[in-house]
């Protein structure tokens, strides 16, 4: 067994432990040098705790898609939606198992290096490009939320009915300020583990969002006549206040891709694994399972209580629905601010895998250097800010990115890595695990084809796609 280091590609030979177990099942065998233990990674020794790793991975899973899950439930029903959500969560956990199993065989902790080991240099480029595309799309979607929501929140707290044209109500200026003052300092940290504190705070904001959704369920009557002084004219007052158990309509087909995108965290798994204290597969899989379970509960409760509040009037963006009911509601304003904080603090976590992918592509033999570390972070934020400021509508572009990158990261690449990397003497080609991995990969191609087909149909029919995504 050999361990390929992340930054310089050198190999260290490892032998199996005397009891027959592989080092990956326990912990990497330490090499002694002057009586000191050498880190298994070139730039630092993993020191991140179990809890901080859970915070980071949960923050990576949780995205802006949580705001659209109530709408997804309204298009599937309160029985079908939990079934689909459970299936996607289980498949995501299995996908991480395949990823960790592949990493454990060769001792590699970089997604791009796994691609190289499985498919050669083409696989390395493919993995890096997919990660970069997906995470740039995610970063842009988060900053788009900041661009459009933060001016409205500031305007509401100032008691202004309309924008006065002041600079602090201009979304373009605000995202630049947020990027420089908040995101960039966090993105310059050398280790992802340090972001566990901000990730924990981000998750706290989303828990506040969930509690508020549950609270509002019992404070907003249905129908909505009680809010006639605030309700916009396009909200019907004779809404059907009865939950649907099974719903099949034109938008139902989007639900599976939306849910799949909502559980994408795979680019962050290996960086978090790298920085984990006592990094074993079992320990990292436990972190993944706890994170997925926590997000599953949050997703399910948010979707159910949001839907049971508005029923047929549930919109693609849940907070927008609350604002139409009562635009001056102080609690909802606080919730919107909390969501803004959450997505802002998620951007640095999403940026780390992009920088690692670029380093693997451009400087695979170079050790860590602060100049490169800072330069790549600044360039990425500059590029994403340009996208958000100058491209008026890139929703369909993100749709293409999401329809191709999310199935690749969840299904296709982990399955291919497992099939190609795990030796035949451990798992024969037609063994049950490899057949399962092959079916898993095929499922990813089906998801990708389905997503691209629906996007193309919407473009042809001139319809706007409903929101969602990670």
N, C-alpha and C positions, 0 to 999 in steps of 0.2 A: 504494500500500500504506500502511496506517496502523497505528500501534501504539497500542492502548488500554492506558493504564497501569493497574496493578492497583488503586491505592488511590483515585485521584481522577477517573478516567474521562476525563482530558484526552487529546487526540489530538495526535500529532506526525506530520507528513507525511514520508514517506520516499520517495525516488525510487530507481528501479532503478540498479544500478551500471553503469558505462559498458560493462563487458564483457558485459552482458546477464543476469548472474546476479542473483538477488534477494538482498537483505541477509540474509535468514534462512538462505540457503545458506552464507553466510560468517559474518558477525557484524554486529550492528546498527551502522548508520553512526553514528559519534559526532558530536554537535553540540558546537561549541566555544563556550565562555563564559569570557572572560578567560583564554584559553589553556589552560583545563582541560577535560578530557573529562567530560561529564555522564553519570551513570549511566543505563542504559536502564530502570532500575526506580526508583520514586519514593523508597523508603525506604532502600535500600542497593544497593551494587554487588555483583554476584555474585562471590564469592571462594572458593567451595567447590571443592576439587580433585576430579579424576576419581575418585580412590580413595575419598575420603570420601563422595562421592555414591553410589558402588557400595555402600559399607557401609550408608548410610541406606536405599537402595532395597531392598537385600537384607534388611535388618532389617524393612522394611515388608512384604515378601513373606512372610517366615518368620513363622509364627504357631503357635498351639497345635495346629493341624491336623496338624503333623508327628508328633504322638504317636498319631494314629489311622491313619496310612498303612499300617502293617503289617497292621492289621485290614482295610483296604480291599483290600490285596493278597490276603489270605486269601479274599476273596469274589470275586476276579476271576481269580487265577492268575498265575504268574510270567512268562507270556508276554503275556497280555492287558493286565496292569497297566502295564508299560513303554510299550506302544503308546498306551494312553490318556493316560499321563503326558506322553509326547512330544507328542501332539496338543494337549493343553491348554497346554503350554508354548509351542508354536509359535503357537497362536491368541492367547495373551496377548501375545506379542511383536508380532504383527500388530496387535492392538488398540492397543498403545502407539504403533505407527507411524501409525495413523489419528489418534490424539489429537495427536501432534506435528505431523502434516501440517496438521491443522485449525488448530492454534495458530500454525503458521508462516505461514499465509495471511493472518491478521489481526493477527499479532503479539501475541496475548493469552496471558498466562501463568496465568490463573485458570480452573479448571474451570467455575465458576459463570458467568463472563463468556462462556465459550464457549457455554454453554447459552443465555444471553441472545442472543448473536449468531445462534445457529442457530434458536431457537424463541421468541424474544422473552422478555418478563419471566417467562412461565410456565416456559420452559426454565431460566431462572436459578434460580427457586424449586425446580424439580424436581431439578436437579443438587445444590443445596445440601441439600435434604431427604434425598436418597439417600445422599450422603456422610456427613451427620450420623448417619443411622440406622445405616449400616454400621459406622462407626468407633466409635460409642457401644457397639454390640453387641460389637465386637472388644475395646474397652477393658474392658468388663464381663466378657467371657470370660477375659481375662488376670487380672483381679483375683479372679475366682472361683477360678482356679488357686492364687493366693496364699492366698486364704481357707481352702481345704481342704487344700492341700499343706504350707504353711509350718508350721502347728501340728504336723503329723505328723513333719516333718523335725526340728523342735526337740525334740519328744518322743523321737524315736529317738536323737538325739545326747546327750540327757540320760539315756538308758538306761531310760526309763519305758515300761512295758508298756501303761499306760492313762493317759488324761488325768487330772490331779489337780485340774482346775478352776482352776488359776492363770490370771491375766490374760494372761500371755505365751503361753498355749496356746489363747487364744480368737481365732479367725480374724477376727472383726469388729474387735477392737482392733488386730490386726496389720495389716489392710489400711489402717486409718486412719493408723497409724504409718508404714507404707511410703509411702502417698500423700503425707503431709506432709513426710517427711524425704528421700525419694528422688525421687518422681515430680514433685511440684510445683516444686522448684528447677530441674529439667531442663526442665519445661514453660514456665518463665518466660523462658528464653533467647529472645532476639529472632529469631535466625536458626536455621533447621533444620540448617544445615551444621555448627554447633558440636556437634550430637549425633552426628557421625560417629565420635567417639572412643568414646562409650558404645555406639553401634551396632556398632563393631568388637569391643568387649569382649563384647557380647551374642552376636555370631556366633561368637566364640571359645568361649563356653559351649556353644553348640549343636554345634560341632565336637567338643568334649569328649564331649557326649552321643552323637554318631555313633561316635566311636572306642570308647566303652564298649559300645555295642550290638554292634559288630563283635567286640570282645574277648570279650563274654559268649557270643557264638555258639559259641566254641570251648571254653567252660568250663561250659556247662550241657548235660548229656547229655540225650538223648531216647531212651526215655521218662524221666520225672522221678523214678524210684525213688531216685536218689542223694540227693534232698533230702527224703526222707520225714519227717525230723524237723521240717522247717519248712513243708512243703507243706500248704496248706489243703485241707480235705476235698473241696471242689468242683472240685479239679483232678484230672483223670483221669490214672492212671499208665500206662494202656494206650493212650495217644494214638497216632494214626497218624503216624509220623515219615517221611512221604513227601510231597514237594512236589507240589502240583497245578499243572499247566500252564494249564488253562482251567477256571474255575469259574463256574457260573451258578446263582444262588440268589436268594432274596427280597431279600437285602441288596446284591446286585450293582448294582441300579438306583441306589443311593445314591452309587456310586463317582464317577461323572462330576461331580455337584454338589460332592462333597467335594474333588475335585481342582481344580475350577474355583475354589472358595473359597480353596484353598491358594495360588493365584497372584494373588489380588487385591492390587494395589498402586497402582492407578490414581489414587486421590485424592492420593497422595504424589508422583506423577510430575511434575506441573506445579510444585508448590512446590520440589521438588528442582531442576527445570529452571530455575526463576527464580533460584536462588542459585548456580547452576553458573558457574564461571569460564569465559569464552569460550563462551557458550551457543549452540551450533548444533544443528540437528536431528540431524545425523550423530553428533555427540559424545554427545548425550543418548540416542539410540537404541543406541549402543555400550554406554553405562552400563546401559541396560535389558537388553540381550542378555547382558552379562556377569553381571548380577545373576540373571536368570532361569536361565541355564546353571548358575551356582553352586548355586542352590536346587534345580534339577532333579537335580543329582548328589547333593546331600544327601538329598533326598526319596527318590530311588531306592535309595541304599545303605541308608538307615535302614529303608525298607519291606522290602527283600529280606532283610537280616540279622536284623531283628526277626522276620520270618515264619519264616525258616529255623531260628530258635531254638525257637519254640513250636508252629509248624505250626497244627494245628486248635485249639490252646488259646490262640491269640493273641486278646487282648481289645481292646476299642475304645480303651482307654488303655494304651499299651505299658508305661509305668512301673508301672502297677498290676499288670501281669502279673509283672514282675520281683519286686515286693514280695510277691506271693503265694508265689513260689518260695522266697525267703529275705528276710523282712522286716528282718533286721538286717545285710544286706549293706552294708558300708561304702562300696564303690564306687558302688552304686546310690543310696545316700543322698547322696553327693557329686554324682551326676548329677542327682538331683531338685533339689538346691540350685542347681546350675548352670542348670537349666531355669527355676527360679523367678527367678533373676537375669535370664535372657534375656527372659522375658515382662515382667518389671517394667520393664526398660530399653526395651522396645518401646512401652510406653504413651505416653510423651511424643511419640514419632515419630507415633503414630496421632492424638494430640490436635491437632497442628498443623493438619492439613487441616480439622478441625471448626471450629477458631477462625477460620481464614481464610474458611470458608463463612459463618459467622455474621457476620463483619465485612462480607463482601460483601452480605449481605442487610440488615443493620441499619444499617451505617455506610458505604455505598458511596462517599460523597463526602468522607469524613474521612481526614486523614493519620494516620500511626502515632501512637499515644498510649499511654504505659506503663500508665495507669490502666485503659483498656479491655483492653489486652493481659493484664494481671494478673487483672482482674475476671472475664473470660470463662474463663480457665484454672481459677480457683478454683471458679467455678460449675459447670463441667463435671465437675471431680473430685468436688465435693460431690454432684452428681446421680448420678454413676456409683457412688459409695460407698453412697448411699441404696439404689440398685437392688440392689447386691450384698448389702447387709446385711438389708434388709427383705423382699425378694422371695425366698421359699424355693426356688422352682423356675421359672426363666424360660427353660428350655431350649427349649421350644416357641416362645416369643416370639422368641428368637434365631433359631430355625429359619425363622420367617416372614420376619424381617428379612434373613437370609442368602439365602433363596430368592428374594427380590425385589431386594435391593440388589446382590448380587454379579453376577448376569447383567446388570443394568442398567449397572454400572460397567465390566464387561469387554467386553460385546458391544453392548448396545442403544445407549447414549449415544455411545460413540466412532463407531459406524457412522452414527448420525443426524447427528452433528456433521460428519462428512466429507461426507455427501451434501448437507447444507444449506449448508455454509460454503464449500467449494471451488467457485469460480466455474465456470459452464458453459463459458466460453471456454477454461478450462484442462482441465476434465474434463467432457465432455458427459454428459447425464443417463444415456444408455445406453452409456457407455463401460465397458470392462471393470473398471477400479478401482471405479467407483460401483456396478456390479452386484455385485461382490464385497462391497462394504460393505453393500449391501442384504441380501444372503444372510447376512452376518455378523450383522446386526441381527435377522433372522428366527430365526437360530440361538439368539440370546439369549432371544427369546420362547419358543422350544421348551424351553430349559433351565428357564426360570422356570415354565412350565406343568407340566413334568415334576416339578420339585422340590415345588411346591405340591400337586400331585396325590398324591405319595407321603406327604407330611406329613399330608394330609387322610385318606388311607387308614389311616395308622397311628393317627390319632386315632379314627377310626371303629372300627377293630379293637381298640383299647385296647392297642396295642403301644408299646414304648419305642423311639424311633429311636436308631440307632447314632450314636456321636459322630463329630465331624469339624468341618470349617470352618476358617476362616482363624484 
